[in-house]
Amino acid sequence: MSKLSLLDLGFFVAETAASPKHVAGLLICKRPPGAGAGFARALYREYLTHTEVKAPFNHVIDFFTLGSLPQWRRAETVDLAQHIHYRKLPKGRNRRQDLYAEVSRLHEPMLDRSRPLWEMHVIDGLAGGGFAIYQKVHHAYADGVTMSRWMAESMATSADEQTLTPVWTLRHGGHGTRRREANEAFVQALLKGVGSTASRLLGVGRLAAMLTLEGLRLTKNAIALPFVSTARTPLTGQVTAGRQFTAAGVSMARISDLRKRTRSTVNHIALTCLDGALRHYLKDLQVDLNRPITIQMPVNLRRDGEQTAGNKIGIIQVELSAPSDDPYVRLRNIGFSLRNVRTMIDSVAPEAIETYTILTGLVGQAAELLQLSNTLPPMGNTLVSNVPGPAKPLYAKGARVEEMHPISTLPPSNLLNITLFSYAGELYFGLIATDELPNLQRLGDYVLQAFDELEQSVRDAHAP
């Protein structure tokens, strides 16, 4: 058995029927040339034959370990029929928005804690002859970066490769699969623990000082303050059951052109367009913010080469741009904010960021569990994460994965979560929200509009 980290345990503590804590990926695929209409069903049946399930996909959560915190334990059996499902969209209701509606429905319920916490759904019958694969896992299994890596490892990189290697059959790190060597020196472990605690305390102290200086307005945008730096908007409140999903995609070639012209990063450009899209969307809802939108932004705390399971992320607050009608001005403002954030992250130990995330998360989660999220200020207006994906196309039994969309969970007090995911020359925006947020598809459309506006603004700025 393997103990959970505090962060992983937090996902179980925070989980409710209205706010399940799983994450998912949606793969939209094209049948191989010459493949018949039964290809997706045959793929589903072949998935069922891969019965050698490895960690963490064969682990269940045990809350009743005597004298100990909850732990992972290996399931005695894994019945793949309980985890892998086939469904077919009916003709006339098989367009893109129908697929998104089906995925939204699948994303609503909690995973059954009595068995391993994952599911796969092969969704057949898409307009044009395609199919989709929707796979969700509990967030305590892995963070977004880890899930992306696992997904890429389970797919082929060539249409000619016909071997199927489902993600649950691959060996992954974590959850007790890597035991310490028997002769590991006790003193080394002890010194490492002392050093980690010292780094954590020093880093938390540094973060507290930064927050104090920002709160006293002795610094500007050195670090965004949680809970007090955001205005109330329709994007925040008590998280309720019911989900809606939509997505947008932008060519990485367009982004690279903007990046070179403005000496910016992909993150700078993507957040500028999200800033513009959110302001357009809020204006439709009669909300005209006179202050920057604040986002929560996960950051990867793994060291180079570290490939463990579970979660190793921190979540910090980032102010986007002050209101401006010029997207180019907003791009510069956001670049300034992100550089400050990078400086802050680099100045403290990863353990301190993790502790900060846990402490602020506890406050937000307490508000949600006490039904106070409609009253107390949120940590931010929304959460935006960026997960790097495969640069080359992937395949399953010769079927090309045309698109890959991330689908995340909702943090306390946030009715919207946005995940960026790069794949095969495209940057995809996966938007998941509660049913209470009106017309999520419109926000996706505004993302594309904001890219057009930024491109025009940059062209005007560089015109002779």
Summary of the structure (lengths in Angstrom):
residues: 464
radius of gyration: 22.4
end to end distance: 66.5
largest distance: 73.7
contacts: 1514
relative contact order: 0.17
helix: 36%
strand: 22%
